[in-house]
Amino acid sequence: MGNAGYCTFCCCICEREWHKNQLVAQHEDGSVLLKFSSNQKQMVFTWAMGFGDSVTVIKPARLREEICEECRKMAGKYGT
């Protein structure tokens, strides 16, 4: 994604309320950290996957592992 797309993505994250208890921090490099608590693991998994490689899940570790596993399955399915 080019810088213009990255900026649009970051602005989308910063300007929207994703969760009532969210914390959003925009860094000098333009990246954004979004933190929130949720008991809706499947919904968060699907939401994060929808952003493709524009998002990096940091925590919880279990969600990160599940996303990695799903990406491995997808890569295998498409032959890469």
PDB file as gemmi writes it, atoms N, CA and C in Angstrom:
CRYST1    1.000    1.000    1.000  90.00  90.00  90.00 P 1                      
ATOM      1  N   MET A   1       0.850  -1.168   0.000  1.00  0.00           N  
ATOM      2  CA  MET A   1       0.000   0.000   0.000  1.00  0.00           C  
ATOM      3  C   MET A   1       0.894   1.229   0.000  1.00  0.00           C  
ATOM      4  N   GLY A   2       0.644   2.183  -0.858  1.00  0.00           N  
ATOM      5  CA  GLY A   2       1.425   3.410  -0.907  1.00  0.00           C  
ATOM      6  C   GLY A   2       1.158   4.282   0.298  1.00  0.00           C  
ATOM      7  N   ASN A   3       1.928   5.341   0.441  1.00  0.00           N  
ATOM      8  CA  ASN A   3       1.772   6.228   1.593  1.00  0.00           C  
ATOM      9  C   ASN A   3       0.388   6.851   1.673  1.00  0.00           C  
ATOM     10  N   ALA A   4      -0.190   7.202   0.526  1.00  0.00           N  
ATOM     11  CA  ALA A   4      -1.523   7.814   0.539  1.00  0.00           C  
ATOM     12  C   ALA A   4      -2.547   6.846   1.119  1.00  0.00           C  
ATOM     13  N   GLY A   5      -2.482   5.573   0.722  1.00  0.00           N  
ATOM     14  CA  GLY A   5      -3.392   4.568   1.253  1.00  0.00           C  
ATOM     15  C   GLY A   5      -3.164   4.320   2.727  1.00  0.00           C  
ATOM     16  N   TYR A   6      -1.897   4.330   3.124  1.00  0.00           N  
ATOM     17  CA  TYR A   6      -1.541   4.124   4.529  1.00  0.00           C  
ATOM     18  C   TYR A   6      -2.114   5.247   5.376  1.00  0.00           C  
ATOM     19  N   CYS A   7      -1.976   6.473   4.891  1.00  0.00           N  
ATOM     20  CA  CYS A   7      -2.506   7.630   5.613  1.00  0.00           C  
ATOM     21  C   CYS A   7      -4.021   7.519   5.749  1.00  0.00           C  
ATOM     22  N   THR A   8      -4.698   7.143   4.686  1.00  0.00           N  
ATOM     23  CA  THR A   8      -6.147   6.988   4.720  1.00  0.00           C  
ATOM     24  C   THR A   8      -6.542   5.930   5.736  1.00  0.00           C  
ATOM     25  N   PHE A   9      -5.810   4.824   5.749  1.00  0.00           N  
ATOM     26  CA  PHE A   9      -6.077   3.743   6.695  1.00  0.00           C  
ATOM     27  C   PHE A   9      -5.905   4.233   8.126  1.00  0.00           C  
ATOM     28  N   CYS A  10      -4.794   4.921   8.398  1.00  0.00           N  
ATOM     29  CA  CYS A  10      -4.526   5.423   9.750  1.00  0.00           C  
ATOM     30  C   CYS A  10      -5.573   6.444  10.178  1.00  0.00           C  
ATOM     31  N   CYS A  11      -5.964   7.309   9.264  1.00  0.00           N  
ATOM     32  CA  CYS A  11      -6.998   8.298   9.580  1.00  0.00           C  
ATOM     33  C   CYS A  11      -8.315   7.603   9.912  1.00  0.00           C  
ATOM     34  N   CYS A  12      -8.615   6.545   9.183  1.00  0.00           N  
ATOM     35  CA  CYS A  12      -9.832   5.769   9.429  1.00  0.00           C  
ATOM     36  C   CYS A  12      -9.819   5.200  10.847  1.00  0.00           C  
ATOM     37  N   ILE A  13      -8.682   4.692  11.273  1.00  0.00           N  
ATOM     38  CA  ILE A  13      -8.557   4.124  12.618  1.00  0.00           C  
ATOM     39  C   ILE A  13      -8.694   5.221  13.670  1.00  0.00           C  
ATOM     40  N   CYS A  14      -8.028   6.341  13.460  1.00  0.00           N  
ATOM     41  CA  CYS A  14      -8.009   7.420  14.450  1.00  0.00           C  
ATOM     42  C   CYS A  14      -9.350   8.128  14.604  1.00  0.00           C  
ATOM     43  N   GLU A  15     -10.095   8.242  13.542  1.00  0.00           N  
ATOM     44  CA  GLU A  15     -11.297   9.068  13.557  1.00  0.00           C  
ATOM     45  C   GLU A  15     -12.564   8.321  13.948  1.00  0.00           C  
ATOM     46  N   ARG A  16     -12.476   7.043  14.130  1.00  0.00           N  
ATOM     47  CA  ARG A  16     -13.672   6.247  14.411  1.00  0.00           C  
ATOM     48  C   ARG A  16     -13.614   5.652  15.811  1.00  0.00           C  
ATOM     49  N   GLU A  17     -14.764   5.558  16.446  1.00  0.00           N  
ATOM     50  CA  GLU A  17     -14.830   4.840  17.719  1.00  0.00           C  
ATOM     51  C   GLU A  17     -15.113   3.384  17.407  1.00  0.00           C  
ATOM     52  N   TRP A  18     -14.125   2.535  17.650  1.00  0.00           N  
ATOM     53  CA  TRP A  18     -14.242   1.106  17.385  1.00  0.00           C  
ATOM     54  C   TRP A  18     -14.783   0.372  18.602  1.00  0.00           C  
ATOM     55  N   HIS A  19     -14.466   0.906  19.770  1.00  0.00           N  
ATOM     56  CA  HIS A  19     -14.899   0.265  21.009  1.00  0.00           C  
ATOM     57  C   HIS A  19     -14.974   1.333  22.091  1.00  0.00           C  
ATOM     58  N   LYS A  20     -15.888   1.175  23.031  1.00  0.00           N  
ATOM     59  CA  LYS A  20     -16.090   2.186  24.071  1.00  0.00           C  
ATOM     60  C   LYS A  20     -14.856   2.426  24.933  1.00  0.00           C  
ATOM     61  N   ASN A  21     -14.040   1.394  25.149  1.00  0.00           N  
ATOM     62  CA  ASN A  21     -12.876   1.555  26.023  1.00  0.00           C  
ATOM     63  C   ASN A  21     -11.562   1.661  25.246  1.00  0.00           C  
ATOM     64  N   GLN A  22     -11.638   2.108  24.001  1.00  0.00           N  
ATOM     65  CA  GLN A  22     -10.439   2.144  23.160  1.00  0.00           C  
ATOM     66  C   GLN A  22      -9.459   3.234  23.574  1.00  0.00           C  
ATOM     67  N   LEU A  23      -8.209   2.979  23.259  1.00  0.00           N  
ATOM     68  CA  LEU A  23      -7.142   3.954  23.400  1.00  0.00           C  
ATOM     69  C   LEU A  23      -6.443   3.999  22.049  1.00  0.00           C  
ATOM     70  N   VAL A  24      -6.346   5.183  21.459  1.00  0.00           N  
ATOM     71  CA  VAL A  24      -5.719   5.342  20.151  1.00  0.00           C  
ATOM     72  C   VAL A  24      -4.535   6.280  20.293  1.00  0.00           C  
ATOM     73  N   ALA A  25      -3.398   5.865  19.749  1.00  0.00           N  
ATOM     74  CA  ALA A  25      -2.197   6.705  19.767  1.00  0.00           C  
ATOM     75  C   ALA A  25      -1.575   6.699  18.381  1.00  0.00           C  
ATOM     76  N   GLN A  26      -1.380   7.882  17.823  1.00  0.00           N  
ATOM     77  CA  GLN A  26      -0.716   7.987  16.525  1.00  0.00           C  
ATOM     78  C   GLN A  26       0.744   8.334  16.782  1.00  0.00           C  
ATOM     79  N   HIS A  27       1.640   7.583  16.150  1.00  0.00           N  
ATOM     80  CA  HIS A  27       3.071   7.751  16.348  1.00  0.00           C  
ATOM     81  C   HIS A  27       3.661   8.677  15.290  1.00  0.00           C  
ATOM     82  N   GLU A  28       4.863   9.176  15.558  1.00  0.00           N  
ATOM     83  CA  GLU A  28       5.525  10.103  14.645  1.00  0.00           C  
ATOM     84  C   GLU A  28       5.720   9.516  13.254  1.00  0.00           C  
ATOM     85  N   ASP A  29       5.910   8.194  13.167  1.00  0.00           N  
ATOM     86  CA  ASP A  29       6.114   7.561  11.859  1.00  0.00           C  
ATOM     87  C   ASP A  29       4.804   7.378  11.090  1.00  0.00           C  
ATOM     88  N   GLY A  30       3.685   7.813  11.685  1.00  0.00           N  
ATOM     89  CA  GLY A  30       2.390   7.711  11.028  1.00  0.00           C  
ATOM     90  C   GLY A  30       1.605   6.470  11.407  1.00  0.00           C  
ATOM     91  N   SER A  31       2.252   5.525  12.073  1.00  0.00           N  
ATOM     92  CA  SER A  31       1.541   4.320  12.494  1.00  0.00           C  
ATOM     93  C   SER A  31       0.600   4.650  13.649  1.00  0.00           C  
ATOM     94  N   VAL A  32      -0.354   3.773  13.863  1.00  0.00           N  
ATOM     95  CA  VAL A  32      -1.370   3.981  14.886  1.00  0.00           C  
ATOM     96  C   VAL A  32      -1.444   2.744  15.767  1.00  0.00           C  
ATOM     97  N   LEU A  33      -1.540   2.963  17.064  1.00  0.00           N  
ATOM     98  CA  LEU A  33      -1.750   1.884  18.015  1.00  0.00           C  
ATOM     99  C   LEU A  33      -3.173   2.006  18.535  1.00  0.00           C  
ATOM    100  N   LEU A  34      -3.943   0.948  18.370  1.00  0.00           N  
ATOM    101  CA  LEU A  34      -5.321   0.898  18.855  1.00  0.00           C  
ATOM    102  C   LEU A  34      -5.399  -0.201  19.900  1.00  0.00           C  
ATOM    103  N   LYS A  35      -5.825   0.161  21.107  1.00  0.00           N  
ATOM    104  CA  LYS A  35      -5.981  -0.809  22.191  1.00  0.00           C  
ATOM    105  C   LYS A  35      -7.425  -0.795  22.662  1.00  0.00           C  
ATOM    106  N   PHE A  36      -7.947  -1.984  22.919  1.00  0.00           N  
ATOM    107  CA  PHE A  36      -9.258  -2.098  23.541  1.00  0.00           C  
ATOM    108  C   PHE A  36      -9.420  -3.502  24.092  1.00  0.00           C  
ATOM    109  N   SER A  37     -10.343  -3.650  25.013  1.00  0.00           N  
ATOM    110  CA  SER A  37     -10.671  -4.956  25.583  1.00  0.00           C  
ATOM    111  C   SER A  37     -11.972  -5.433  24.972  1.00  0.00           C  
ATOM    112  N   SER A  38     -12.044  -6.739  24.748  1.00  0.00           N  
ATOM    113  CA  SER A  38     -13.268  -7.303  24.189  1.00  0.00           C  
ATOM    114  C   SER A  38     -13.365  -8.771  24.576  1.00  0.00           C  
ATOM    115  N   ASN A  39     -14.571  -9.233  24.767  1.00  0.00           N  
ATOM    116  CA  ASN A  39     -14.791 -10.659  24.994  1.00  0.00           C  
ATOM    117  C   ASN A  39     -15.346 -11.321  23.731  1.00  0.00           C  
ATOM    118  N   GLN A  40     -15.302 -10.605  22.621  1.00  0.00           N  
ATOM    119  CA  GLN A  40     -15.815 -11.094  21.338  1.00  0.00           C  
ATOM    120  C   GLN A  40     -14.649 -11.506  20.438  1.00  0.00           C  
ATOM    121  N   LYS A  41     -13.965 -12.596  20.809  1.00  0.00           N  
ATOM    122  CA  LYS A  41     -12.748 -13.007  20.115  1.00  0.00           C  
ATOM    123  C   LYS A  41     -12.963 -13.221  18.620  1.00  0.00           C  
ATOM    124  N   GLN A  42     -14.015 -13.915  18.240  1.00  0.00           N  
ATOM    125  CA  GLN A  42     -14.239 -14.198  16.817  1.00  0.00           C  
ATOM    126  C   GLN A  42     -14.495 -12.913  16.033  1.00  0.00           C  
ATOM    127  N   MET A  43     -15.214 -11.990  16.626  1.00  0.00           N  
ATOM    128  CA  MET A  43     -15.493 -10.726  15.956  1.00  0.00           C  
ATOM    129  C   MET A  43     -14.204  -9.920  15.756  1.00  0.00           C  
ATOM    130  N   VAL A  44     -13.356  -9.885  16.775  1.00  0.00           N  
ATOM    131  CA  VAL A  44     -12.090  -9.159  16.670  1.00  0.00           C  
ATOM    132  C   VAL A  44     -11.179  -9.840  15.650  1.00  0.00           C  
ATOM    133  N   PHE A  45     -11.163 -11.166  15.642  1.00  0.00           N  
ATOM    134  CA  PHE A  45     -10.378 -11.923  14.670  1.00  0.00           C  
ATOM    135  C   PHE A  45     -10.796 -11.548  13.245  1.00  0.00           C  
ATOM    136  N   THR A  46     -12.085 -11.597  12.975  1.00  0.00           N  
ATOM    137  CA  THR A  46     -12.608 -11.285  11.645  1.00  0.00           C  
ATOM    138  C   THR A  46     -12.329  -9.831  11.277  1.00  0.00           C  
ATOM    139  N   TRP A  47     -12.517  -8.938  12.221  1.00  0.00           N  
ATOM    140  CA  TRP A  47     -12.276  -7.511  12.001  1.00  0.00           C  
ATOM    141  C   TRP A  47     -10.815  -7.267  11.644  1.00  0.00           C  
ATOM    142  N   ALA A  48      -9.898  -7.843  12.415  1.00  0.00           N  
ATOM    143  CA  ALA A  48      -8.466  -7.654  12.160  1.00  0.00           C  
ATOM    144  C   ALA A  48      -8.065  -8.258  10.817  1.00  0.00           C  
ATOM    145  N   MET A  49      -8.568  -9.440  10.503  1.00  0.00           N  
ATOM    146  CA  MET A  49      -8.244 -10.082   9.226  1.00  0.00           C  
ATOM    147  C   MET A  49      -8.728  -9.241   8.050  1.00  0.00           C  
ATOM    148  N   GLY A  50      -9.788  -8.508   8.244  1.00  0.00           N  
ATOM    149  CA  GLY A  50     -10.330  -7.667   7.181  1.00  0.00           C  
ATOM    150  C   GLY A  50      -9.397  -6.551   6.749  1.00  0.00           C  
ATOM    151  N   PHE A  51      -8.437  -6.202   7.590  1.00  0.00           N  
ATOM    152  CA  PHE A  51      -7.474  -5.161   7.244  1.00  0.00           C  
ATOM    153  C   PHE A  51      -6.248  -5.720   6.530  1.00  0.00           C  
ATOM    154  N   GLY A  52      -6.197  -7.036   6.374  1.00  0.00           N  
ATOM    155  CA  GLY A  52      -5.083  -7.656   5.652  1.00  0.00           C  
ATOM    156  C   GLY A  52      -3.738  -7.319   6.267  1.00  0.00           C  
ATOM    157  N   ASP A  53      -2.767  -7.030   5.408  1.00  0.00           N  
ATOM    158  CA  ASP A  53      -1.419  -6.763   5.910  1.00  0.00           C  
ATOM    159  C   ASP A  53      -1.237  -5.332   6.412  1.00  0.00           C  
ATOM    160  N   SER A  54      -2.320  -4.578   6.498  1.00  0.00           N  
ATOM    161  CA  SER A  54      -2.239  -3.215   7.033  1.00  0.00           C  
ATOM    162  C   SER A  54      -2.308  -3.189   8.553  1.00  0.00           C  
ATOM    163  N   VAL A  55      -2.544  -4.348   9.160  1.00  0.00           N  
ATOM    164  CA  VAL A  55      -2.678  -4.407  10.615  1.00  0.00           C  
ATOM    165  C   VAL A  55      -1.728  -5.460  11.180  1.00  0.00           C  
ATOM    166  N   THR A  56      -1.222  -5.190  12.374  1.00  0.00           N  
ATOM    167  CA  THR A  56      -0.423  -6.158  13.116  1.00  0.00           C  
ATOM    168  C   THR A  56      -1.056  -6.318  14.489  1.00  0.00           C  
ATOM    169  N   VAL A  57      -1.501  -7.514  14.793  1.00  0.00           N  
ATOM    170  CA  VAL A  57      -2.047  -7.790  16.121  1.00  0.00           C  
ATOM    171  C   VAL A  57      -0.870  -8.055  17.051  1.00  0.00           C  
ATOM    172  N   ILE A  58      -0.807  -7.312  18.131  1.00  0.00           N  
ATOM    173  CA  ILE A  58       0.282  -7.454  19.093  1.00  0.00           C  
ATOM    174  C   ILE A  58      -0.141  -8.358  20.251  1.00  0.00           C  
ATOM    175  N   LYS A  59      -1.299  -8.088  20.803  1.00  0.00           N  
ATOM    176  CA  LYS A  59      -1.837  -8.859  21.921  1.00  0.00           C  
ATOM    177  C   LYS A  59      -3.329  -9.027  21.717  1.00  0.00           C  
ATOM    178  N   PRO A  60      -3.921 -10.013  22.263  1.00  0.00           N  
ATOM    179  CA  PRO A  60      -3.327 -11.094  23.044  1.00  0.00           C  
ATOM    180  C   PRO A  60      -2.574 -12.082  22.146  1.00  0.00           C  
ATOM    181  N   ALA A  61      -1.624 -12.763  22.735  1.00  0.00           N  
ATOM    182  CA  ALA A  61      -0.778 -13.692  21.982  1.00  0.00           C  
ATOM    183  C   ALA A  61      -1.607 -14.767  21.285  1.00  0.00           C  
ATOM    184  N   ARG A  62      -2.639 -15.245  21.934  1.00  0.00           N  
ATOM    185  CA  ARG A  62      -3.467 -16.305  21.347  1.00  0.00           C  
ATOM    186  C   ARG A  62      -4.148 -15.827  20.062  1.00  0.00           C  
ATOM    187  N   LEU A  63      -4.653 -14.609  20.062  1.00  0.00           N  
ATOM    188  CA  LEU A  63      -5.277 -14.059  18.856  1.00  0.00           C  
ATOM    189  C   LEU A  63      -4.236 -13.905  17.755  1.00  0.00           C  
ATOM    190  N   ARG A  64      -3.068 -13.431  18.111  1.00  0.00           N  
ATOM    191  CA  ARG A  64      -1.978 -13.291  17.145  1.00  0.00           C  
ATOM    192  C   ARG A  64      -1.635 -14.649  16.522  1.00  0.00           C  
ATOM    193  N   GLU A  65      -1.552 -15.686  17.350  1.00  0.00           N  
ATOM    194  CA  GLU A  65      -1.257 -17.042  16.865  1.00  0.00           C  
ATOM    195  C   GLU A  65      -2.352 -17.542  15.925  1.00  0.00           C  
ATOM    196  N   GLU A  66      -3.602 -17.282  16.268  1.00  0.00           N  
ATOM    197  CA  GLU A  66      -4.711 -17.727  15.422  1.00  0.00           C  
ATOM    198  C   GLU A  66      -4.695 -17.013  14.071  1.00  0.00           C  
ATOM    199  N   ILE A  67      -4.347 -15.745  14.071  1.00  0.00           N  
ATOM    200  CA  ILE A  67      -4.244 -15.008  12.811  1.00  0.00           C  
ATOM    201  C   ILE A  67      -3.087 -15.551  11.981  1.00  0.00           C  
ATOM    202  N   CYS A  68      -1.960 -15.835  12.616  1.00  0.00           N  
ATOM    203  CA  CYS A  68      -0.817 -16.426  11.902  1.00  0.00           C  
ATOM    204  C   CYS A  68      -1.206 -17.758  11.270  1.00  0.00           C  
ATOM    205  N   GLU A  69      -1.909 -18.580  12.016  1.00  0.00           N  
ATOM    206  CA  GLU A  69      -2.334 -19.884  11.500  1.00  0.00           C  
ATOM    207  C   GLU A  69      -3.277 -19.720  10.309  1.00  0.00           C  
ATOM    208  N   GLU A  70      -4.196 -18.799  10.404  1.00  0.00           N  
ATOM    209  CA  GLU A  70      -5.123 -18.556   9.296  1.00  0.00           C  
ATOM    210  C   GLU A  70      -4.371 -18.071   8.057  1.00  0.00           C  
ATOM    211  N   CYS A  71      -3.387 -17.222   8.255  1.00  0.00           N  
ATOM    212  CA  CYS A  71      -2.582 -16.727   7.127  1.00  0.00           C  
ATOM    213  C   CYS A  71      -1.787 -17.859   6.482  1.00  0.00           C  
ATOM    214  N   ARG A  72      -1.267 -18.777   7.299  1.00  0.00           N  
ATOM    215  CA  ARG A  72      -0.561 -19.941   6.746  1.00  0.00           C  
ATOM    216  C   ARG A  72      -1.502 -20.796   5.898  1.00  0.00           C  
ATOM    217  N   LYS A  73      -2.712 -21.003   6.389  1.00  0.00           N  
ATOM    218  CA  LYS A  73      -3.701 -21.776   5.630  1.00  0.00           C  
ATOM    219  C   LYS A  73      -4.014 -21.096   4.302  1.00  0.00           C  
ATOM    220  N   MET A  74      -4.183 -19.787   4.346  1.00  0.00           N  
ATOM    221  CA  MET A  74      -4.493 -19.043   3.126  1.00  0.00           C  
ATOM    222  C   MET A  74      -3.338 -19.117   2.133  1.00  0.00           C  
ATOM    223  N   ALA A  75      -2.114 -18.973   2.627  1.00  0.00           N  
ATOM    224  CA  ALA A  75      -0.944 -19.043   1.748  1.00  0.00           C  
ATOM    225  C   ALA A  75      -0.851 -20.421   1.098  1.00  0.00           C  
ATOM    226  N   GLY A  76      -1.132 -21.468   1.864  1.00  0.00           N  
ATOM    227  CA  GLY A  76      -1.116 -22.818   1.317  1.00  0.00           C  
ATOM    228  C   GLY A  76      -2.188 -23.022   0.261  1.00  0.00           C  
ATOM    229  N   LYS A  77      -3.315 -22.433   0.492  1.00  0.00           N  
ATOM    230  CA  LYS A  77      -4.428 -22.564  -0.446  1.00  0.00           C  
ATOM    231  C   LYS A  77      -4.122 -21.905  -1.787  1.00  0.00           C  
ATOM    232  N   TYR A  78      -3.390 -20.814  -1.737  1.00  0.00           N  
ATOM    233  CA  TYR A  78      -3.096 -20.066  -2.956  1.00  0.00           C  
ATOM    234  C   TYR A  78      -1.709 -20.360  -3.507  1.00  0.00           C  
ATOM    235  N   GLY A  79      -1.041 -21.366  -2.945  1.00  0.00           N  
ATOM    236  CA  GLY A  79       0.202 -21.859  -3.520  1.00  0.00           C  
ATOM    237  C   GLY A  79       1.435 -21.026  -3.279  1.00  0.00           C  
ATOM    238  N   THR A  80       1.463 -20.250  -2.199  1.00  0.00           N  
ATOM    239  CA  THR A  80       2.679 -19.492  -1.900  1.00  0.00           C  
ATOM    240  C   THR A  80       3.173 -19.832  -0.520  1.00  0.00           C  
TER     241      THR A  80                                                      
END                                                                             
